[in-house]
Amino acid sequence: MSRARPAARARSGRSRRPAPIRPVLPLWAGVVVAALGGLALDASFPSLGIWALAPLAVILSLISLIGRRAGGALLVGLAFGAAFWFPHIDWAASFLGDNAQAWLPWVALAGLQTVFTGLGAIPIALAYGWFRGGRWARLVALPLLIGALWTARELIMGNWPYGGFAWGRIGMSQSESPLAHVASWVGVSGLTFLIVAFCAAAIELVRLRSWRVSSFAPAVAVAAVLLVVPQWQTAPAGTLRVGAVQGNGPTAYFDEREDWAILESQLDASEPLKDERVDLVVWPEGGVDYDPLREPSTALELSAAARSYGAPILMNTASEKGDEVFNTSMLWTAEGAAVAGGLQTHAKRHPVPFGEYVPERAFFEAIVPDLIGMIGREYTPGTDAPVVDVGDTVVGLAICFDVISDDLIREGAEDGAQVYMFQTNNADFRGTDENLQQLAFARMRAIETGRTVVNLSTVGTSQIMAPDGTMVSALGVDQAGLLVGEVELREGLTPGVVLGPWVQLVLLWGSVLGLALVAILHFTRRRPARRPAARGRPAARPRRSDADRVAAMFR
């Protein structure tokens, strides 16, 4: 008898699976904390722009997910997503003007992003529930997995469906923070990963209650990378004198306007350039009413303007090619389209779904015919390179929302862009945070690529930003004016540009493989041995009601 007991205890110890971790917060409190995290994340973006709230938002979200099963994780994830997305993109409700159904695009987009955010919370909660390991595994491996899973959710939401909507990335919230320079090394996705990994490591420190100096090493190491690593320095390559013109014309989709009113507003605001010496004149997206390749009088006006400025005009309009319509930027010279080598153009690579085209129009028109009928535009995605040559200078381009496309910005840099010109039309979103959010994304691109960025809007705010993201000059909202100055040119690729796609691939597939490995280790552990009932009979498992099963799912 005395020998059998230790053996039985040993067998029981080998077969016992660790008890499931319990939630840090009860479900009701988890929902509240997650919602507070979503509001904090929104406040980290402009117009408030309190960048330090982004890590706090991540911490609140992760705390609400620890110990949750799939149902509970979905619920708190939805709370976090709704509290973030609905205020974050409330400007979408102004796109259709005063129409009674104008709120539908906002609710549809914010609601879809909320659902994706909630679904993406489930793998994070499962990683916490399935992960088992010692102190160092929890301080190092678990935070890396959580950071990768969060970043993978951002990558998926930023690419799918219909090209995705990458408007809520943690890294993009840091354009004015001391952490932004890290993007020049690992890209915006890499910055997201490091911030979330730091937050997860800090949480594990508290959960473990391990206050040894060595336990702080992982979190301190990530913090050091975020705070100490300087921006990668690209090489100076001269200057380009630019005149960027904000015409403040009637460029909103539903603005009432007379013929050529937009072009006239640009010409009026550009008048002082006749007495300036510039190498390039830049007009915003939609700065010309009609396609000069089809409308001769527009072509004559542009050629005369370029002649009077003594410089080509980088302008934008809707252009037709056969049955297709493109959102096109053109480098228009005094000779117009008849220039050596042909007219240089770039068509918007990613037209905005339900704004610049309607995917599966027949299907959605059957659901909301009046709303879809208001969207008459059907832009085709462009395929030409996002650069134009201005003399010996290569200018990189991105039109409006294309600024959030990592691939397009990277393509411009790899094609030799020495400076970026971002043309946008924010007239549909006057008086909202949309322009300021987009401006922050443009600033992150300056830092990530090590290039000067001219971000030019039809109605403001427009800015010239140095390669380190600092503002050089600006024009406010709803005012006509121009920015004139020498902008610095830079050469060389940052690690953020070169390694950025590899960082994204590693984080995306690493999160999948990491979660799969954690799941395999979790489910292959031997189940705990059942204690026999009296006289060796197997113990009866208590029966649970359906209500008990549902409640367990939402723990």
Number of C-alpha atoms within 10 A of each C-alpha: 5 6 7 9 10 11 11 11 11 12 13 15 12 14 14 15 16 11 7 12 14 13 20 16 17 14 19 13 13 28 23 16 23 31 25 19 29 29 23 24 31 26 22 22 27 20 16 11 21 18 25 17 20 26 21 18 27 25 21 23 26 27 20 30 33 21 23 32 21 20 18 28 30 24 24 30 32 26 25 32 29 24 22 27 25 22 16 24 20 19 20 22 19 18 21 22 16 11 12 9 13 16 18 15 20 20 17 13 17 23 17 16 25 22 18 19 25 22 20 22 28 22 22 26 25 20 23 25 21 18 20 17 10 8 14 12 13 20 25 19 17 23 26 23 27 27 24 30 28 26 28 24 20 24 20 17 22 21 13 11 10 14 15 18 22 19 20 20 24 25 26 28 29 28 28 18 13 15 23 26 29 26 30 32 23 25 29 31 25 24 26 24 27 24 20 28 29 27 24 26 27 19 19 20 19 10 11 13 10 13 10 9 7 10 20 15 14 20 21 15 12 17 18 11 13 20 15 13 15 15 20 20 18 18 14 14 13 13 16 19 16 21 26 31 29 30 28 23 24 20 23 20 15 14 12 9 12 9 9 12 17 22 21 17 20 23 20 14 19 24 16 14 21 15 10 13 15 19 19 23 26 26 30 32 26 25 33 25 18 21 16 22 14 12 10 12 12 18 20 15 17 24 20 16 23 22 17 15 23 20 22 25 26 25 21 28 20 20 20 16 9 6 6 11 17 22 24 22 29 21 21 26 23 22 17 23 18 11 12 8 7 9 15 20 20 23 27 25 23 25 24 21 16 19 17 17 18 22 13 8 14 11 11 15 14 10 10 12 13 11 18 18 13 11 15 12 16 20 25 19 17 18 11 12 17 26 24 23 13 16 8 7 18 19 20 28 29 28 27 24 21 20 23 22 18 18 13 20 23 22 17 23 27 14 16 19 28 29 30 28 24 25 30 27 23 26 23 22 20 17 13 16 19 20 26 19 22 22 24 22 23 28 30 30 30 24 31 32 36 32 33 27 32 29 28 31 30 31 29 28 20 29 23 27 26 22 26 23 24 16 14 15 15 18 21 13 19 17 16 20 23 26 21 20 17 13 21 19 25 22 19 19 23 24 17 27 26 18 16 24 18 13 17 21 13 14 25 20 14 17 25 16 13 20 23 13 13 19 16 12 13 16 11 9 13 11 12 15 13 12 11 11 10 8 6 8 9 11 11 9 7 6 7 8 9 9 8 10 10 11 12 14 13 16 17
